[in-house]
């Protein structure tokens, strides 16, 4: 397994991902974000507790 290198970049480099208030597709993207949130909530509720905990631990490990 190859380890990824951290080039020391700051999270400020992600700021361009913010959608300006005047963006033409802001309404559409906001709607998609709300739909994604609703679907992910439904998915989470459908998981058995053991699977949910295993996935949570996996995501935590990936974030480190």
C-alpha positions in Angstrom: 0.0 0.0 0.0 1.5 3.3 -1.1 1.2 6.2 1.4 0.2 9.6 0.1 2.4 12.5 0.8 1.1 15.7 2.4 2.5 18.7 0.5 1.5 20.9 3.4 -1.2 22.7 1.5 -3.7 24.7 3.6 -7.5 24.1 3.4 -7.7 27.7 2.1 -6.9 26.2 -1.3 -10.4 24.7 -1.3 -12.1 28.1 -1.0 -12.7 28.4 -4.8 -15.2 25.5 -4.2 -17.6 28.1 -2.6 -20.5 29.0 -4.8 -21.0 32.8 -5.1 -24.4 34.2 -4.4 -24.6 35.4 -8.0 -23.7 32.1 -9.7 -26.2 31.0 -12.3 -26.3 27.4 -11.1 -26.4 28.2 -7.4 -30.1 27.3 -7.1 -29.7 24.0 -9.0 -26.6 23.1 -6.9 -28.3 23.9 -3.7 -31.2 21.7 -4.6 -28.8 18.8 -5.5 -27.0 19.3 -2.1 -30.4 19.1 -0.3 -31.3 16.0 -2.2 -27.9 14.4 -1.5 -28.4 15.1 2.2 -31.8 13.6 2.3 -30.7 10.4 0.4 -27.6 10.0 2.6 -29.8 10.3 5.7 -32.1 7.6 4.4 -29.2 5.4 3.6 -27.7 5.8 7.0 -31.0 5.0 8.6 -31.2 1.8 6.6 -27.8 0.4 7.8 -27.5 -2.1 10.6 -25.7 -0.6 13.6 -22.6 -2.8 13.1 -22.2 -1.8 9.5 -22.7 1.9 10.3 -20.0 1.7 13.0 -17.6 -0.1 10.6 -18.1 2.5 7.9 -17.7 5.3 10.4 -14.4 3.9 11.6 -13.3 3.4 7.9 -14.1 7.1 7.1 -12.3 8.3 10.2 -9.2 6.3 9.2 -9.3 7.8 5.7 -9.5 11.3 7.1 -6.3 10.9 9.1 
